[in-house]
Amino acid sequence: MSEPVIEIKNLSVSYETENSTYEALKEINLTINRGQFICIVGSSGCGKSTLLSVLAGLQPVTSGSVTINGKEIHGPGAERAVVFQSYSLFPWMTALENVSFAVYETNKKRGTKLSKKEAAEIAKTYLKRVELSAFENQLPGELSGGMQQRVAIARAMACDPEILLMDEPFGALDAKIRENLQGLILKMWGEEEKKKTIVFVTHDLHEAELLADRIVFMVPKRIYAVIDDTLPRPRNYASIQESSEYKALYQKLVKYFYNETTQLVNDEGAYI
């Protein structure tokens, strides 16, 4: 039986500008079940990242509510971890120190007793899972972009969050590295004894199809459609790209992007 973990009800977010009020989200309603992989797609400026920021507790709501396990959120929490497009690593800390510091501080916030040595051992385990054991003593500036993002993923997963929020985490990477990291996140998500709930923002329709259980298609300010992605798992591009189901879902998403929502997108002033 599906168990809701995130419930968004009548959510609206507005910003005060110098001369007016800008409405970023309007009456968003969405339920996300435990262990689901959700991808949010849509045109630039439609509110995808704003919605993720609300879930992270970084953006206050104007009206409506967002609850996790029935409790309304009013800021960041130890049950959530965020991976951004920019790697957000401490440049003065090694890869190992970046991960172990996050593990130690997260457990401290939870009230869990964990020594710094124990935190470092957990960090080593997750750096091994992302194939960076040989680089654990390197500073971020000594690592490639793809390697830095692997450190960021290891850091997020090592903190053992219930919910993982990812804001276009592979958007700045080249196609091959991007595909490798997509495979990595699917592998790590699938291997967890208790699957994490993942909310993943992307503008790449192929990426959404590869990763998601459900695809949330947004137009400016609102959700236009929620589509089940029933492609069989485990997935990789080679196994799904030639399937009729994959092609049909892609065509549906493209249709939403360029046809059915054109007037609404134009009216709301977003950019495709």
C-alpha positions in Angstrom: 0.0 0.0 0.0 1.3 3.4 -1.0 2.3 5.6 2.0 2.3 9.4 1.5 5.5 11.1 2.8 5.2 14.6 1.2 1.9 16.3 0.9 1.6 19.7 -0.8 -1.8 21.4 -0.5 -2.9 24.6 -2.2 0.7 25.9 -2.2 1.3 29.4 -3.4 4.6 31.4 -3.4 4.9 35.1 -4.2 7.8 37.6 -4.2 7.6 41.2 -3.4 9.4 43.3 -6.1 10.1 47.0 -6.2 6.9 47.8 -8.0 4.7 44.7 -7.8 4.2 41.2 -6.5 5.5 38.3 -8.6 3.6 35.0 -8.2 6.1 32.1 -8.6 3.7 29.2 -7.7 -0.1 29.1 -7.6 -2.2 26.5 -5.8 0.1 23.6 -6.2 -1.3 20.2 -5.0 0.8 17.1 -5.0 1.2 13.9 -3.0 4.5 12.0 -3.1 4.7 8.5 -1.7 7.5 7.0 0.3 10.3 5.5 -1.8 9.2 7.1 -5.0 11.5 8.7 -7.6 9.8 11.9 -8.8 11.1 14.0 -11.6 9.8 17.6 -12.1 10.1 18.9 -15.7 8.9 22.1 -17.4 10.1 25.2 -19.2 12.6 27.6 -17.7 11.1 29.9 -15.2 8.0 27.7 -14.6 8.7 27.3 -10.8 10.5 23.9 -10.7 13.4 25.1 -8.6 11.1 27.3 -6.4 9.1 24.2 -5.6 12.2 22.2 -4.7 13.4 25.1 -2.5 10.1 25.0 -0.6 10.5 21.3 0.0 14.1 21.9 1.2 12.8 24.5 3.6 14.8 27.3 2.0 11.8 29.2 0.6 8.9 30.3 2.7 5.4 29.7 1.5 2.8 32.5 0.9 -0.2 30.3 1.4 -1.1 26.6 1.6 1.0 24.0 3.3 3.8 21.4 2.8 4.0 18.5 5.2 6.5 15.6 5.6 5.1 12.7 7.5 2.2 14.8 8.6 4.3 17.6 10.0 4.4 21.0 8.4 7.9 22.2 7.4 9.2 25.6 8.4 12.9 25.3 7.4 15.6 22.7 6.6 15.5 19.4 8.4 17.8 16.4 9.0 15.4 14.1 7.2 16.1 16.0 3.9 19.3 16.4 1.9 19.8 18.6 -1.1 22.1 18.2 -4.1 22.4 21.3 -6.3 23.7 21.8 -9.8 26.7 23.7 -8.3 28.5 21.2 -6.2 28.4 23.3 -2.9 31.5 21.6 -1.4 33.7 23.4 1.2 36.8 24.2 -0.9 39.1 24.1 2.1 38.0 20.5 3.0 39.1 17.3 1.3 36.5 15.0 -0.2 36.6 12.8 2.9 36.3 15.8 5.2 33.4 17.2 3.2 31.4 14.0 3.6 32.4 13.1 7.2 31.6 16.7 8.4 28.1 16.5 6.9 27.5 13.0 8.4 28.7 14.2 11.9 26.7 17.4 11.9 23.5 15.7 10.6 23.6 13.1 13.3 24.3 15.7 15.9 21.1 17.5 14.8 19.2 14.3 15.0 20.5 13.7 18.5 22.4 10.6 17.4 25.7 9.9 19.2 28.3 9.5 16.6 32.1 10.1 17.0 34.1 11.9 14.3 35.9 8.7 13.7 32.6 6.8 13.1 31.5 9.7 10.7 34.7 9.3 8.8 34.2 5.6 8.4 30.7 6.1 7.0 32.2 8.8 4.7 34.8 6.3 3.4 32.1 3.8 2.7 30.1 6.2 0.5 33.1 7.6 -1.3 33.9 4.0 -2.2 30.3 3.5 -3.5 30.9 6.5 -5.9 34.3 5.1 -6.8 36.3 7.9 -5.2 38.3 6.1 -2.6 41.6 7.0 -4.3 40.7 10.7 -4.2 39.4 11.1 -0.6 42.3 13.3 0.4 41.9 15.7 -2.6 40.5 19.2 -2.3 37.4 20.0 -4.5 39.6 22.2 -6.7 41.8 19.2 -7.5 38.8 17.2 -8.8 36.9 17.4 -12.1 33.3 18.6 -12.2 31.9 15.0 -12.4 34.0 13.9 -9.5 32.9 16.9 -7.4 29.3 16.0 -8.1 30.0 12.4 -7.0 31.3 13.8 -3.7 28.1 15.8 -3.3 26.0 12.7 -4.0 28.1 10.6 -1.5 27.7 13.4 1.1 23.9 13.5 0.6 23.5 9.7 0.7 25.9 9.2 3.6 23.8 11.4 5.8 21.0 8.8 5.3 18.2 11.3 4.6 14.6 10.1 4.3 14.2 12.5 1.3 16.8 13.4 -1.3 16.1 16.7 -3.2 18.1 17.2 -6.4 18.0 20.4 -8.4 19.4 19.7 -12.0 22.4 18.0 -10.4 23.9 16.8 -13.7 23.0 19.9 -15.8 26.5 21.3 -16.0 28.2 18.0 -17.0 29.0 16.6 -20.4 26.8 13.8 -21.8 29.0 10.9 -20.9 29.6 11.9 -17.3 25.9 12.8 -17.0 24.9 9.3 -18.2 27.4 7.7 -15.7 26.0 9.7 -12.8 22.4 8.9 -13.8 23.3 5.2 -13.6 25.1 5.8 -10.3 22.1 7.5 -8.6 19.7 4.8 -9.9 22.1 2.1 -8.6 22.4 3.7 -5.2 18.7 4.3 -4.9 17.9 0.8 -5.9 20.4 -0.8 -3.5 19.1 1.0 -0.4 17.4 -1.5 2.0 14.8 1.2 2.5 14.5 3.3 -0.6 14.8 7.0 -0.2 12.2 9.3 -1.6 13.8 11.4 -4.4 12.5 14.6 -5.9 14.6 15.4 -9.0 14.3 18.6 -11.0 15.4 18.4 -14.7 14.7 20.1 -18.0 15.8 16.9 -19.8 12.9 14.7 -20.9 15.1 11.7 -21.6 16.6 12.0 -18.1 13.2 12.1 -16.5 12.0 9.0 -18.4 15.1 7.1 -17.4 14.9 8.0 -13.7 11.3 8.5 -12.6 8.4 6.6 -11.2 6.2 9.6 -11.8 6.9 12.7 -13.9 5.4 16.0 -12.8 5.1 18.4 -15.7 4.9 22.0 -14.8 3.9 25.1 -16.7 4.4 28.6 -15.2 3.2 28.7 -11.6 1.4 25.3 -11.6 1.3 21.6 -12.3 -0.1 20.7 -15.7 0.1 16.9 -15.5 1.4 14.0 -13.4 2.4 11.1 -15.6 3.2 7.5 -14.4 6.5 6.2 -15.8 6.0 2.4 -16.0 9.1 1.5 -17.9 10.5 -1.7 -16.4 13.4 -1.5 -13.9 16.4 -1.8 -13.8 16.8 0.8 -16.5 19.5 2.2 -18.7 19.3 4.0 -22.0 20.3 0.9 -24.0 17.5 -1.1 -22.5 14.7 1.4 -22.9 15.3 3.7 -25.8 14.0 1.3 -28.5 10.9 0.3 -26.6 7.5 1.6 -27.9 6.6 2.6 -24.3 9.6 4.8 -24.0 8.9 6.5 -27.4 5.2 7.0 -26.6 5.9 8.6 -23.2 8.5 10.9 -24.8 6.1 12.0 -27.5 3.5 12.7 -24.8 6.0 14.9 -22.9 7.1 16.7 -26.1 3.4 17.3 -27.0 2.9 18.9 -23.6 6.1 21.0 -24.0 5.4 22.4 -27.5 1.7 22.1 -28.3 -0.9 21.8 -25.6 0.8 24.3 -23.2 1.9 26.8 -25.8 -0.8 29.3 -25.1 -0.6 29.0 -21.4 3.2 29.4 -21.5 2.9 32.5 -23.7 0.3 34.0 -21.4 2.4 33.5 -18.3 5.6 34.8 -19.9 7.9 31.8 -19.3 10.7 30.9 -21.7 11.1 27.5 -23.5 
